[in-house]
Amino acid sequence: EQLNDDLERAKRAAVSSLEDFEARLNQAIERNAFLESELDEKEVLKVTVQRLKD
């Protein structure tokens, strides 16, 4: 009985830890996508500025 309780507790802790990791990973993926978009926009602006200078 005690062993089952310990295993259940360990399982819940592992699931909780995994869910937390997954949430942080998703946040990092979203941030990377946003930053990539910002870089693309910056490159477009650089090209536009250079074209206007020419």
PDB file of N, CA, C and O in Angstrom:
ATOM      1  N   GLU A   1       0.830  -1.210   0.000  1.00  0.00           N
ATOM      2  CA  GLU A   1       0.000   0.000   0.000  1.00  0.00           C
ATOM      3  C   GLU A   1       0.867   1.264   0.000  1.00  0.00           C
ATOM      4  O   GLU A   1       0.656   2.186  -0.788  1.00  0.00           O
ATOM      5  N   GLN A   2       1.842   1.275   0.904  1.00  0.00           N
ATOM      6  CA  GLN A   2       2.732   2.446   0.983  1.00  0.00           C
ATOM      7  C   GLN A   2       3.531   2.607  -0.311  1.00  0.00           C
ATOM      8  O   GLN A   2       3.737   3.718  -0.799  1.00  0.00           O
ATOM      9  N   LEU A   3       3.971   1.487  -0.848  1.00  0.00           N
ATOM     10  CA  LEU A   3       4.733   1.534  -2.095  1.00  0.00           C
ATOM     11  C   LEU A   3       3.885   2.105  -3.226  1.00  0.00           C
ATOM     12  O   LEU A   3       4.367   2.910  -4.022  1.00  0.00           O
ATOM     13  N   ASN A   4       2.624   1.689  -3.296  1.00  0.00           N
ATOM     14  CA  ASN A   4       1.727   2.224  -4.323  1.00  0.00           C
ATOM     15  C   ASN A   4       1.545   3.725  -4.166  1.00  0.00           C
ATOM     16  O   ASN A   4       1.558   4.463  -5.151  1.00  0.00           O
ATOM     17  N   ASP A   5       1.375   4.176  -2.925  1.00  0.00           N
ATOM     18  CA  ASP A   5       1.237   5.613  -2.674  1.00  0.00           C
ATOM     19  C   ASP A   5       2.490   6.364  -3.120  1.00  0.00           C
ATOM     20  O   ASP A   5       2.408   7.421  -3.747  1.00  0.00           O
ATOM     21  N   ASP A   6       3.640   5.802  -2.789  1.00  0.00           N
ATOM     22  CA  ASP A   6       4.903   6.441  -3.179  1.00  0.00           C
ATOM     23  C   ASP A   6       5.039   6.509  -4.695  1.00  0.00           C
ATOM     24  O   ASP A   6       5.476   7.520  -5.245  1.00  0.00           O
ATOM     25  N   LEU A   7       4.659   5.419  -5.363  1.00  0.00           N
ATOM     26  CA  LEU A   7       4.747   5.395  -6.822  1.00  0.00           C
ATOM     27  C   LEU A   7       3.772   6.388  -7.452  1.00  0.00           C
ATOM     28  O   LEU A   7       4.117   7.076  -8.412  1.00  0.00           O
ATOM     29  N   GLU A   8       2.565   6.461  -6.915  1.00  0.00           N
ATOM     30  CA  GLU A   8       1.579   7.424  -7.426  1.00  0.00           C
ATOM     31  C   GLU A   8       2.072   8.854  -7.237  1.00  0.00           C
ATOM     32  O   GLU A   8       1.944   9.688  -8.133  1.00  0.00           O
ATOM     33  N   ARG A   9       2.638   9.127  -6.061  1.00  0.00           N
ATOM     34  CA  ARG A   9       3.160  10.460  -5.774  1.00  0.00           C
ATOM     35  C   ARG A   9       4.307  10.804  -6.736  1.00  0.00           C
ATOM     36  O   ARG A   9       4.378  11.918  -7.255  1.00  0.00           O
ATOM     37  N   ALA A  10       5.190   9.849  -6.963  1.00  0.00           N
ATOM     38  CA  ALA A  10       6.308  10.066  -7.883  1.00  0.00           C
ATOM     39  C   ALA A  10       5.801  10.281  -9.307  1.00  0.00           C
ATOM     40  O   ALA A  10       6.328  11.109 -10.051  1.00  0.00           O
ATOM     41  N   LYS A  11       4.768   9.521  -9.672  1.00  0.00           N
ATOM     42  CA  LYS A  11       4.184   9.673 -11.011  1.00  0.00           C
ATOM     43  C   LYS A  11       3.578  11.058 -11.174  1.00  0.00           C
ATOM     44  O   LYS A  11       3.785  11.713 -12.196  1.00  0.00           O
ATOM     45  N   ARG A  12       2.818  11.512 -10.158  1.00  0.00           N
ATOM     46  CA  ARG A  12       2.214  12.846 -10.237  1.00  0.00           C
ATOM     47  C   ARG A  12       3.286  13.927 -10.328  1.00  0.00           C
ATOM     48  O   ARG A  12       3.134  14.895 -11.073  1.00  0.00           O
ATOM     49  N   ALA A  13       4.355  13.764  -9.579  1.00  0.00           N
ATOM     50  CA  ALA A  13       5.443  14.744  -9.611  1.00  0.00           C
ATOM     51  C   ALA A  13       6.102  14.761 -10.988  1.00  0.00           C
ATOM     52  O   ALA A  13       6.416  15.826 -11.517  1.00  0.00           O
ATOM     53  N   ALA A  14       6.310  13.581 -11.564  1.00  0.00           N
ATOM     54  CA  ALA A  14       6.935  13.502 -12.885  1.00  0.00           C
ATOM     55  C   ALA A  14       6.037  14.119 -13.951  1.00  0.00           C
ATOM     56  O   ALA A  14       6.517  14.836 -14.829  1.00  0.00           O
ATOM     57  N   VAL A  15       4.734  13.843 -13.879  1.00  0.00           N
ATOM     58  CA  VAL A  15       3.789  14.407 -14.850  1.00  0.00           C
ATOM     59  C   VAL A  15       3.752  15.924 -14.722  1.00  0.00           C
ATOM     60  O   VAL A  15       3.750  16.638 -15.726  1.00  0.00           O
ATOM     61  N   SER A  16       3.722  16.413 -13.490  1.00  0.00           N
ATOM     62  CA  SER A  16       3.697  17.854 -13.257  1.00  0.00           C
ATOM     63  C   SER A  16       4.965  18.511 -13.801  1.00  0.00           C
ATOM     64  O   SER A  16       4.909  19.566 -14.432  1.00  0.00           O
ATOM     65  N   SER A  17       6.093  17.880 -13.550  1.00  0.00           N
ATOM     66  CA  SER A  17       7.367  18.401 -14.041  1.00  0.00           C
ATOM     67  C   SER A  17       7.399  18.417 -15.566  1.00  0.00           C
ATOM     68  O   SER A  17       7.875  19.374 -16.176  1.00  0.00           O
ATOM     69  N   LEU A  18       6.894  17.362 -16.167  1.00  0.00           N
ATOM     70  CA  LEU A  18       6.852  17.273 -17.625  1.00  0.00           C
ATOM     71  C   LEU A  18       5.933  18.341 -18.210  1.00  0.00           C
ATOM     72  O   LEU A  18       6.267  18.965 -19.217  1.00  0.00           O
ATOM     73  N   GLU A  19       4.780  18.552 -17.583  1.00  0.00           N
ATOM     74  CA  GLU A  19       3.853  19.584 -18.062  1.00  0.00           C
ATOM     75  C   GLU A  19       4.480  20.970 -17.960  1.00  0.00           C
ATOM     76  O   GLU A  19       4.310  21.800 -18.854  1.00  0.00           O
ATOM     77  N   ASP A  20       5.204  21.220 -16.869  1.00  0.00           N
ATOM     78  CA  ASP A  20       5.886  22.505 -16.695  1.00  0.00           C
ATOM     79  C   ASP A  20       6.948  22.695 -17.776  1.00  0.00           C
ATOM     80  O   ASP A  20       7.058  23.765 -18.374  1.00  0.00           O
ATOM     81  N   PHE A  21       7.725  21.644 -18.016  1.00  0.00           N
ATOM     82  CA  PHE A  21       8.751  21.708 -19.055  1.00  0.00           C
ATOM     83  C   PHE A  21       8.125  21.966 -20.421  1.00  0.00           C
ATOM     84  O   PHE A  21       8.636  22.771 -21.200  1.00  0.00           O
ATOM     85  N   GLU A  22       7.019  21.283 -20.710  1.00  0.00           N
ATOM     86  CA  GLU A  22       6.339  21.453 -21.994  1.00  0.00           C
ATOM     87  C   GLU A  22       5.832  22.887 -22.158  1.00  0.00           C
ATOM     88  O   GLU A  22       5.924  23.460 -23.243  1.00  0.00           O
ATOM     89  N   ALA A  23       5.299  23.462 -21.087  1.00  0.00           N
ATOM     90  CA  ALA A  23       4.814  24.844 -21.145  1.00  0.00           C
ATOM     91  C   ALA A  23       5.970  25.804 -21.411  1.00  0.00           C
ATOM     92  O   ALA A  23       5.850  26.722 -22.223  1.00  0.00           O
ATOM     93  N   ARG A  24       7.093  25.585 -20.722  1.00  0.00           N
ATOM     94  CA  ARG A  24       8.253  26.464 -20.938  1.00  0.00           C
ATOM     95  C   ARG A  24       8.818  26.295 -22.347  1.00  0.00           C
ATOM     96  O   ARG A  24       9.246  27.269 -22.966  1.00  0.00           O
ATOM     97  N   LEU A  25       8.819  25.072 -22.849  1.00  0.00           N
ATOM     98  CA  LEU A  25       9.286  24.828 -24.210  1.00  0.00           C
ATOM     99  C   LEU A  25       8.396  25.539 -25.222  1.00  0.00           C
ATOM    100  O   LEU A  25       8.892  26.157 -26.164  1.00  0.00           O
ATOM    101  N   ASN A  26       7.083  25.453 -25.029  1.00  0.00           N
ATOM    102  CA  ASN A  26       6.161  26.135 -25.936  1.00  0.00           C
ATOM    103  C   ASN A  26       6.355  27.646 -25.903  1.00  0.00           C
ATOM    104  O   ASN A  26       6.281  28.306 -26.939  1.00  0.00           O
ATOM    105  N   GLN A  27       6.603  28.196 -24.714  1.00  0.00           N
ATOM    106  CA  GLN A  27       6.868  29.632 -24.610  1.00  0.00           C
ATOM    107  C   GLN A  27       8.139  29.997 -25.375  1.00  0.00           C
ATOM    108  O   GLN A  27       8.180  31.014 -26.068  1.00  0.00           O
ATOM    109  N   ALA A  28       9.165  29.176 -25.249  1.00  0.00           N
ATOM    110  CA  ALA A  28      10.420  29.441 -25.947  1.00  0.00           C
ATOM    111  C   ALA A  28      10.228  29.354 -27.461  1.00  0.00           C
ATOM    112  O   ALA A  28      10.793  30.157 -28.203  1.00  0.00           O
ATOM    113  N   ILE A  29       9.444  28.398 -27.916  1.00  0.00           N
ATOM    114  CA  ILE A  29       9.170  28.259 -29.352  1.00  0.00           C
ATOM    115  C   ILE A  29       8.427  29.485 -29.862  1.00  0.00           C
ATOM    116  O   ILE A  29       8.748  30.013 -30.927  1.00  0.00           O
ATOM    117  N   GLU A  30       7.428  29.941 -29.098  1.00  0.00           N
ATOM    118  CA  GLU A  30       6.681  31.136 -29.498  1.00  0.00           C
ATOM    119  C   GLU A  30       7.593  32.359 -29.542  1.00  0.00           C
ATOM    120  O   GLU A  30       7.507  33.172 -30.461  1.00  0.00           O
ATOM    121  N   ARG A  31       8.462  32.482 -28.547  1.00  0.00           N
ATOM    122  CA  ARG A  31       9.393  33.625 -28.515  1.00  0.00           C
ATOM    123  C   ARG A  31      10.344  33.570 -29.709  1.00  0.00           C
ATOM    124  O   ARG A  31      10.614  34.595 -30.336  1.00  0.00           O
ATOM    125  N   ASN A  32      10.845  32.391 -30.021  1.00  0.00           N
ATOM    126  CA  ASN A  32      11.733  32.258 -31.179  1.00  0.00           C
ATOM    127  C   ASN A  32      11.015  32.641 -32.468  1.00  0.00           C
ATOM    128  O   ASN A  32      11.591  33.312 -33.325  1.00  0.00           O
ATOM    129  N   ALA A  33       9.772  32.220 -32.609  1.00  0.00           N
ATOM    130  CA  ALA A  33       9.003  32.569 -33.807  1.00  0.00           C
ATOM    131  C   ALA A  33       8.829  34.081 -33.897  1.00  0.00           C
ATOM    132  O   ALA A  33       8.965  34.663 -34.973  1.00  0.00           O
ATOM    133  N   PHE A  34       8.528  34.713 -32.765  1.00  0.00           N
ATOM    134  CA  PHE A  34       8.376  36.169 -32.744  1.00  0.00           C
ATOM    135  C   PHE A  34       9.686  36.850 -33.132  1.00  0.00           C
ATOM    136  O   PHE A  34       9.688  37.777 -33.942  1.00  0.00           O
ATOM    137  N   LEU A  35      10.796  36.395 -32.560  1.00  0.00           N
ATOM    138  CA  LEU A  35      12.092  37.012 -32.854  1.00  0.00           C
ATOM    139  C   LEU A  35      12.495  36.795 -34.312  1.00  0.00           C
ATOM    140  O   LEU A  35      13.076  37.688 -34.930  1.00  0.00           O
ATOM    141  N   GLU A  36      12.198  35.631 -34.862  1.00  0.00           N
ATOM    142  CA  GLU A  36      12.483  35.392 -36.279  1.00  0.00           C
ATOM    143  C   GLU A  36      11.675  36.342 -37.150  1.00  0.00           C
ATOM    144  O   GLU A  36      12.176  36.851 -38.153  1.00  0.00           O
ATOM    145  N   SER A  37      10.437  36.577 -36.771  1.00  0.00           N
ATOM    146  CA  SER A  37       9.588  37.518 -37.503  1.00  0.00           C
ATOM    147  C   SER A  37      10.170  38.926 -37.428  1.00  0.00           C
ATOM    148  O   SER A  37      10.190  39.651 -38.422  1.00  0.00           O
ATOM    149  N   GLU A  38      10.637  39.302 -36.252  1.00  0.00           N
ATOM    150  CA  GLU A  38      11.254  40.621 -36.083  1.00  0.00           C
ATOM    151  C   GLU A  38      12.504  40.753 -36.964  1.00  0.00           C
ATOM    152  O   GLU A  38      12.730  41.797 -37.577  1.00  0.00           O
ATOM    153  N   LEU A  39      13.304  39.698 -37.022  1.00  0.00           N
ATOM    154  CA  LEU A  39      14.505  39.733 -37.859  1.00  0.00           C
ATOM    155  C   LEU A  39      14.150  39.870 -39.333  1.00  0.00           C
ATOM    156  O   LEU A  39      14.794  40.619 -40.067  1.00  0.00           O
ATOM    157  N   ASP A  40      13.129  39.149 -39.757  1.00  0.00           N
ATOM    158  CA  ASP A  40      12.685  39.255 -41.149  1.00  0.00           C
ATOM    159  C   ASP A  40      12.235  40.677 -41.461  1.00  0.00           C
ATOM    160  O   ASP A  40      12.572  41.232 -42.507  1.00  0.00           O
ATOM    161  N   GLU A  41      11.475  41.255 -40.547  1.00  0.00           N
ATOM    162  CA  GLU A  41      10.990  42.624 -40.746  1.00  0.00           C
ATOM    163  C   GLU A  41      12.156  43.611 -40.789  1.00  0.00           C
ATOM    164  O   GLU A  41      12.160  44.547 -41.589  1.00  0.00           O
ATOM    165  N   LYS A  42      13.136  43.394 -39.927  1.00  0.00           N
ATOM    166  CA  LYS A  42      14.316  44.262 -39.910  1.00  0.00           C
ATOM    167  C   LYS A  42      15.048  44.185 -41.245  1.00  0.00           C
ATOM    168  O   LYS A  42      15.488  45.206 -41.774  1.00  0.00           O
ATOM    169  N   GLU A  43      15.179  42.993 -41.781  1.00  0.00           N
ATOM    170  CA  GLU A  43      15.876  42.824 -43.063  1.00  0.00           C
ATOM    171  C   GLU A  43      15.126  43.538 -44.182  1.00  0.00           C
ATOM    172  O   GLU A  43      15.747  44.171 -45.037  1.00  0.00           O
ATOM    173  N   VAL A  44      13.807  43.443 -44.186  1.00  0.00           N
ATOM    174  CA  VAL A  44      12.999  44.143 -45.189  1.00  0.00           C
ATOM    175  C   VAL A  44      13.219  45.646 -45.073  1.00  0.00           C
ATOM    176  O   VAL A  44      13.361  46.336 -46.083  1.00  0.00           O
ATOM    177  N   LEU A  45      13.246  46.149 -43.850  1.00  0.00           N
ATOM    178  CA  LEU A  45      13.461  47.585 -43.643  1.00  0.00           C
ATOM    179  C   LEU A  45      14.856  48.011 -44.103  1.00  0.00           C
ATOM    180  O   LEU A  45      15.015  49.087 -44.680  1.00  0.00           O
ATOM    181  N   LYS A  46      15.862  47.179 -43.853  1.00  0.00           N
ATOM    182  CA  LYS A  46      17.220  47.501 -44.309  1.00  0.00           C
ATOM    183  C   LYS A  46      17.270  47.598 -45.828  1.00  0.00           C
ATOM    184  O   LYS A  46      17.888  48.508 -46.379  1.00  0.00           O
ATOM    185  N   VAL A  47      16.620  46.658 -46.497  1.00  0.00           N
ATOM    186  CA  VAL A  47      16.592  46.672 -47.958  1.00  0.00           C
ATOM    187  C   VAL A  47      15.870  47.919 -48.456  1.00  0.00           C
ATOM    188  O   VAL A  47      16.312  48.557 -49.412  1.00  0.00           O
ATOM    189  N   THR A  48      14.764  48.266 -47.810  1.00  0.00           N
ATOM    190  CA  THR A  48      14.002  49.456 -48.209  1.00  0.00           C
ATOM    191  C   THR A  48      14.828  50.715 -48.024  1.00  0.00           C
ATOM    192  O   THR A  48      14.845  51.579 -48.901  1.00  0.00           O
ATOM    193  N   VAL A  49      15.511  50.832 -46.902  1.00  0.00           N
ATOM    194  CA  VAL A  49      16.352  52.008 -46.642  1.00  0.00           C
ATOM    195  C   VAL A  49      17.463  52.091 -47.679  1.00  0.00           C
ATOM    196  O   VAL A  49      17.744  53.170 -48.201  1.00  0.00           O
ATOM    197  N   GLN A  50      18.091  50.971 -47.980  1.00  0.00           N
ATOM    198  CA  GLN A  50      19.170  50.977 -48.972  1.00  0.00           C
ATOM    199  C   GLN A  50      18.635  51.384 -50.343  1.00  0.00           C
ATOM    200  O   GLN A  50      19.295  52.128 -51.068  1.00  0.00           O
ATOM    201  N   ARG A  51      17.463  50.909 -50.699  1.00  0.00           N
ATOM    202  CA  ARG A  51      16.854  51.260 -51.978  1.00  0.00           C
ATOM    203  C   ARG A  51      16.573  52.767 -52.030  1.00  0.00           C
ATOM    204  O   ARG A  51      16.780  53.408 -53.061  1.00  0.00           O
ATOM    205  N   LEU A  52      16.105  53.319 -50.923  1.00  0.00           N
ATOM    206  CA  LEU A  52      15.815  54.755 -50.885  1.00  0.00           C
ATOM    207  C   LEU A  52      17.092  55.588 -50.957  1.00  0.00           C
ATOM    208  O   LEU A  52      17.083  56.692 -51.500  1.00  0.00           O
ATOM    209  N   LYS A  53      18.184  55.064 -50.414  1.00  0.00           N
ATOM    210  CA  LYS A  53      19.464  55.778 -50.483  1.00  0.00           C
ATOM    211  C   LYS A  53      20.000  55.798 -51.908  1.00  0.00           C
ATOM    212  O   LYS A  53      20.646  56.763 -52.318  1.00  0.00           O
ATOM    213  N   ASP A  54      19.735  54.739 -52.661  1.00  0.00           N
ATOM    214  CA  ASP A  54      20.278  54.619 -54.028  1.00  0.00           C
ATOM    215  C   ASP A  54      19.586  55.498 -55.027  1.00  0.00           C
ATOM    216  O   ASP A  54      19.943  55.493 -56.205  1.00  0.00           O
TER     217      ASP A  54
END
